[in-house]
């Protein structure tokens, strides 16, 4: 209850007593209520309705909009999506209004401006994961990145490698991609995890075959939050000359990720999981040793020919800014 409401409640009875002294014909308390004057319980209910819950200024890294109690609940589902950081939005706005050129138009200033912004964002994403900017390919999100990784590897190396390894607790887009490959004749091994949610590395070693093309294990599980031993998994894959893909949508920007230290060959990134905009993501594709992918869609050959389609400059700028902020503020 606010101080103003408490003061009003404390003053109400003395005021009524004074009114009765001056005007004996004044209505009784019951009459006041019958005439729909505000009662104590009504004042308290109003105070509850108007009370706001304001998160601490540093709880999300930026000032949040107060939420009325009794209205929308406090949001705690950051693994599903995160709000766009106001600093990210500020970086995006010029490319939604004034700087609207096609980044692939290389014959005039409008295209040069947005191309520069796209490449700057590519560098920001690469810096966060310790990659070369040329190894970052922009996509619509982690789902597309996962599809491109799993299906792209399988289709490119299908002439001599038709075995994929993943876990039973992967994101649905990875599991569905694997099922689609099974319908095409690929062999997929779905490894179980231990009671603690972690993959047994001995079981992984035993599952690798001469014709294994890819191992796909997500870094942080979106349901139970377990963090897999990515560096160890990457070492096993490198030792056996098998490509290693990880869905890092829940990890990038939240925990340190180093694609070289962890021996990651392909990594999926989502913008809206790290306080960036929705509709944008990226895939890290290693260049040395080179990883080859077969594109899943045809078009103008943008993004090294791996992901055709006009790159959405405002969204890319937002993803880059979110990565820059994460790199600076990650503890």
C-alpha positions in Angstrom: 0.0 0.0 0.0 1.4 3.4 -0.9 2.0 6.2 1.6 -0.6 8.3 0.0 -3.2 5.6 0.3 -2.3 4.9 4.0 -2.6 8.6 4.8 -6.0 8.7 3.2 -7.2 5.8 5.2 -5.9 7.3 8.4 -7.7 10.6 7.7 -11.0 9.2 6.7 -12.5 8.5 10.2 -11.4 11.9 11.7 -13.0 13.7 8.7 -16.3 11.8 9.1 -16.3 12.6 12.9 -15.7 16.3 12.1 -18.5 16.3 9.5 -21.0 14.7 11.9 -20.1 17.3 14.6 -20.7 20.2 12.2 -23.7 18.5 10.4 -25.6 16.1 12.7 -27.8 15.1 9.7 -24.8 13.7 7.9 -25.3 10.1 6.7 -24.0 7.2 8.8 -21.1 5.0 7.7 -23.6 2.5 6.3 -25.4 5.2 4.4 -22.1 6.4 2.9 -21.5 3.0 1.6 -25.0 2.7 0.2 -24.4 6.0 -1.6 -21.3 4.3 -3.3 -18.7 6.4 -1.5 -15.3 4.7 -1.6 -14.9 2.1 1.2 -11.7 0.9 2.9 -11.6 -2.3 0.9 -12.2 -0.5 -2.3 -9.3 1.8 -1.6 -7.1 -1.1 -0.8 -8.1 -2.9 -4.0 -7.4 0.2 -6.0 -4.0 0.5 -4.3 -3.2 -3.1 -5.2 -4.3 -2.6 -8.8 -2.2 0.5 -9.2 0.9 -0.9 -7.5 3.7 -1.5 -9.9 6.6 -4.0 -9.9 9.7 -2.3 -11.2 12.7 -4.6 -11.8 16.0 -3.4 -10.4 17.8 -1.1 -13.0 20.5 -3.7 -13.5 18.3 -6.8 -13.6 18.1 -6.9 -17.4 21.0 -4.6 -18.2 18.7 -1.7 -19.1 15.6 0.1 -17.7 12.5 -2.0 -18.0 8.9 -0.8 -18.4 7.0 -1.1 -15.1 4.4 -3.9 -15.1 1.2 -3.4 -13.2 0.5 -6.0 -10.6 -2.7 -7.9 -11.4 -2.0 -7.3 -15.2 0.7 -9.0 -17.2 3.0 -11.3 -15.2 6.7 -10.8 -14.8 8.5 -12.4 -17.7 11.0 -15.1 -16.8 11.2 -17.1 -20.0 14.4 -15.8 -21.4 15.3 -19.2 -23.0 12.3 -18.8 -25.3 13.0 -15.2 -26.3 14.5 -12.0 -24.9 13.4 -8.4 -25.2 15.3 -6.3 -27.7 17.9 -4.1 -25.9 17.1 -0.4 -26.5 20.7 0.1 -27.6 20.1 -2.5 -30.3 16.9 -0.8 -31.5 18.8 2.5 -31.6 21.4 1.0 -33.9 18.7 -0.5 -36.1 16.5 2.5 -36.6 18.6 4.5 -39.2 18.6 1.4 -41.5 14.8 1.3 -41.3 14.3 4.9 -42.3 17.2 6.7 -43.9 19.8 4.1 -44.8 17.6 1.7 -46.7 19.8 0.7 -49.7 20.1 -2.9 -50.8 23.5 -4.1 -49.4 24.1 -6.0 -52.6 23.7 -2.9 -54.8 27.4 -2.1 -55.4 27.0 0.6 -58.0 25.8 3.5 -55.8 26.2 5.1 -52.4 23.0 3.6 -50.9 24.2 0.1 -51.4 27.8 1.0 -50.2 26.4 2.4 -46.9 24.4 -0.7 -46.0 27.0 -3.1 -47.2 29.5 -1.5 -44.8 27.0 -1.8 -42.0 26.4 -5.5 -42.8 30.2 -6.2 -42.8 30.6 -4.3 -39.5 27.9 -6.5 -38.0 29.6 -9.6 -39.4 32.8 -8.6 -37.6 30.9 -8.0 -34.3 29.4 -11.5 -34.5 32.7 -13.1 -35.3 34.5 -11.3 -32.5 32.1 -12.7 -29.9 32.9 -16.3 -30.9 36.5 -15.8 -31.9 35.9 -16.5 -35.6 37.0 -14.9 -38.9 34.3 -12.6 -40.2 34.3 -14.5 -43.5 33.1 -17.6 -41.6 29.9 -15.9 -40.5 26.8 -16.4 -42.7 23.6 -14.6 -41.9 20.3 -16.5 -41.8 16.8 -16.0 -40.6 17.6 -17.7 -37.2 18.8 -20.8 -35.5 16.2 -23.0 -37.1 17.5 -22.2 -40.6 21.1 -22.5 -39.4 20.4 -25.9 -37.9 18.7 -27.1 -41.1 21.5 -25.8 -43.3 24.2 -27.4 -41.1 22.6 -30.9 -40.8 21.2 -31.2 -44.3 24.0 -29.2 -45.9 26.7 -31.5 -44.6 24.7 -34.7 -45.3 23.9 -33.8 -48.9 27.4 -32.6 -49.8 29.2 -35.7 -48.4 26.5 -38.3 -49.2 28.6 -40.1 -51.8 30.8 -41.6 -49.1 29.4 -40.6 -45.7 25.8 -41.2 -44.9 25.8 -41.5 -41.1 24.8 -38.7 -38.7 25.0 -38.7 -34.9 22.9 -36.5 -32.6 21.3 -36.7 -29.2 17.8 -37.4 -28.1 17.4 -34.0 -26.4 18.2 -31.8 -29.4 15.9 -28.9 -30.5 13.0 -30.1 -32.7 14.5 -28.6 -35.8 17.6 -30.7 -35.5 15.6 -33.9 -34.8 13.2 -33.2 -37.6 16.1 -32.5 -40.0 17.6 -35.9 -39.0 14.3 -37.6 -39.6 14.0 -36.1 -43.0 17.5 -37.4 -43.8 16.5 -40.9 -42.7 13.6 -40.8 -45.2 16.3 -40.0 -47.9 18.3 -43.1 -46.9 20.7 -41.7 -44.3 21.5 -43.5 -41.1 21.0 -41.5 -37.9 22.1 -42.4 -34.4 20.2 -40.7 -31.6 22.4 -40.9 -28.5 20.7 -40.9 -25.0 22.0 -38.7 -22.2 22.9 -39.6 -18.7 20.5 -38.8 -15.7 22.3 -35.5 -15.3 21.5 -34.5 -18.9 25.1 -34.8 -20.1 26.2 -36.8 -23.1 28.5 -39.8 -22.2 31.7 -39.2 -24.1 32.5 -42.9 -24.2 29.1 -43.6 -25.8 29.9 -40.9 -28.4 33.2 -42.5 -29.2 31.7 -45.9 -29.7 29.0 -44.5 -32.0 31.4 -42.9 -34.5 31.8 -45.0 -37.7 34.1 -44.6 -40.8 31.1 -43.2 -42.7 30.0 -40.7 -40.0 29.8 -37.3 -41.6 28.5 -35.1 -38.7 28.0 -35.0 -34.9 25.4 -32.4 -33.8 25.1 -31.6 -30.1 23.5 -28.5 -28.7 25.6 -26.4 -26.3 22.9 -25.4 -23.8 19.6 -27.3 -23.7 16.6 -25.0 -24.0 14.5 -27.1 -21.7 16.7 -28.3 -18.9 19.6 -25.8 -19.2 22.4 -28.4 -19.1 25.7 -27.3 -20.7 27.3 -30.1 -22.7 31.1 -30.6 -22.7 31.5 -29.0 -26.1 35.3 -28.7 -26.0 35.7 -32.4 -25.3 33.1 -33.4 -27.9 34.9 -31.2 -30.4 38.2 -32.8 -29.7 36.7 -36.3 -30.2 35.2 -35.2 -33.5 38.5 -33.7 -34.7 40.4 -36.8 -33.7 38.1 -38.9 -35.8 37.9 -36.5 -38.7 34.1 -35.9 -38.3 32.5 -32.5 -38.6 31.1 -31.1 -35.4 28.0 -28.9 -35.3 26.5 -27.3 -32.2 23.2 -25.4 -31.8 24.5 -22.6 -29.6 21.3 -20.5 -29.7 21.0 -20.6 -25.9 24.7 -20.1 -25.3 26.1 -17.4 -27.6 26.1 -14.1 -25.7 25.5 -15.8 -22.4 28.6 -18.0 -21.9 32.0 -17.7 -23.6 32.1 -19.5 -26.9 35.4 -20.0 -28.8 35.0 -21.9 -32.0 38.7 -22.6 -32.3 39.3 -23.7 -28.8 36.3 -25.9 -28.9 37.0 -27.4 -32.4 33.6 -26.4 -33.6 33.1 -26.7 -37.4 29.5 -25.3 -37.6 27.6 -23.3 -35.0 24.0 -21.9 -35.1 23.2 -18.5 -33.6 19.9 -16.8 -32.9 19.4 -13.0 -32.5 16.4 -12.9 -30.3 18.0 -15.2 -27.7 20.6 -12.5 -26.8 18.6 -9.4 -26.7 18.6 -8.8 -30.5 15.7 -8.7 -32.9 13.7 -11.7 -34.1 14.0 -13.0 -37.6 17.8 -12.9 -37.8 20.5 -15.4 -36.9 23.8 -16.7 -38.2 25.7 -19.8 -38.9 29.5 -20.2 -38.3 31.1 -22.3 -41.1 34.7 -23.1 -40.6 37.1 -22.3 -43.5 40.2 -24.1 -42.3 39.9 -27.0 -42.4 37.2 -26.2 -44.9 33.7 -27.3 -44.3 31.5 -27.7 -47.4 27.8 -27.4 -47.4 25.1 -27.8 -50.0 22.7 -24.9 -49.9 19.1 -25.6 -49.0 17.7 -22.8 -51.1 18.6 -21.3 -54.5 18.8 -17.7 -55.5 21.3 -14.8 -56.0 24.2 -16.6 -54.3 24.5 -14.2 -51.4 26.4 -15.2 -48.2 29.2 -17.1 -50.0 26.5 -18.9 -52.0 25.3 -20.7 -48.9 22.2 -18.6 -48.1 20.7 -16.8 -51.1 18.4 -13.8 -50.5 18.8 -10.1 -49.8 20.4 -9.7 -46.4 18.1 -7.6 -44.1 20.4 -4.8 -43.1 18.4 -3.5 -40.1 18.1 -7.0 -38.5 21.8 -7.8 -39.2 22.8 -4.5 -37.6 20.7 -5.4 -34.6 22.3 -8.8 -34.3 25.8 -7.3 -34.6 25.0 -4.7 -31.9 23.6 -7.4 -29.6 26.8 -9.4 -30.0 28.9 -6.3 -29.3 27.1 -5.6 -26.1 27.3 -9.2 -25.0 31.0 -9.3 -25.6 31.5 -6.2 -23.5 29.1 -7.1 -20.7 29.4 -10.9 -20.4 30.8 -11.8 -17.0 
